[in-house]
């Protein structure tokens, strides 16, 4: 049984992991710091150089094990160019004992993750995946790990949620999310002498609390800085479920117990904001080398924003958005298509631009960090309706599938269940015909069924006008440069309602 003792600054983690251990007489002690969700190596809210300071201080004082929770190989401006290799490079300097695989590690698919695993000087763990290409785990990854530090053995397993398949458009990877997988992994590690078993996750799984309650595992470590803290999950979780919901914060977990096994463990959790720490000079220099190199390439001015615009997460995932409309307009213009759709999750800048801002190539690339290519499809009105229904099906959870459109107007009725919310769809000012065929410009991610856009997955592709299909970010930059002066497009594309009593106008 695990007893929580609340420290002066309590509970929620985001970025860093240290495990320090000592055995003094009959008392055994373990200090754990866990880190995840660090896609920006120079994040002003807390960065790797500050994390390095925390690690150095701990390592100078006591034996230390550093666990990293992943969710960091994307998205970022740099990852759009090197697919996360720079994050592995910086982590190699920090010397983690293990890294977990989260959903974002599949942003560039299985083979790129394998390359990152071979570049890493530390083990990368994923416990519930099967890759037919290897007839086992993803090449380069380990299913489990036992870390032996100062006579205390820490077992590490990692659970990946099966939703990664649809969200990241994976066609090869298989994920087994059944609890039996993790019970078996934990049993094997107990038999191998693990004193403490840590399960790292990036989503909630229904079996986590039960595994804690029956002492199959001792700690669950999870991060989600976008989590709604009013959710009842916060009140229902076991003390061993350590959930990080604050950005750029490191949690220090102190565990102690009085026997040869980890029975009746007491746990104290404190939090340390990373930006309260000084930067470790060597890591800061390494980060600066990356940022200077990329800045020199991307300072070119593209256009002037003559209207204030907001690309923060909530703004691009719950309603019509001016900047997102400019992107969808650029796709439609460049492809001469009837309509265009881009998902809100593709836009990652998290910025508020003032009127008069000189938009640079770096700004646009930061907003569109995934190296997605344009796809032009022939789709029916029925397929288009189904795509939009999918796009607005999870507005309440601020899902990245929210659609930003060009050439269309429609109303969303939130009082209706998902699948019946889209009303009064117009295509180029005319009521949509379910049997008519339209041309749709979108990303290769959505065209492949990503974010649940299954209705357009089998649509016929129209060859793009250029020999090499360009990146969406390059198309947007090209269109913006031609316009020079950017204004917010006229609104009214997506109206959000809680009660639309009129009948649909589909034929």
Secondary structure by P-SEA (a helix, b strand, c coil): cbbbbbcccccccccbbbbbbbbcccbbbbbbbbbccccccccccccaaaaaaaaaaaaaccbbbbbbbccccccccccccccaaaaaaaaaaacccbbbbcccccccccaaaaaaaaaccbbbbbcbbbbccccccccccccccccccccbbbbbbbbbbcccccccccccbbbbccaaaaaaaaaaaaaacccbbbbbbcccccaaaaaaaaccccbbbbbbccccccccccccccccccccccccbbbbbbbbbccccccbbbbbbbbbccccccccaaaaaaaaaaaaaaaaacccccccccbbbbbccccccccccaaaaaaaaaaaaaacccbbbbbcccccccccccccccccaaaaaaacccbbbbbbbbbcaaaaaaaaaaaacccccccccccccccccccccccccccccccccccccccccccbbbbbbbcccccccccccccccccccccccccccccaaaaaaaaaaaaccccccccccbbbbcccccccccc
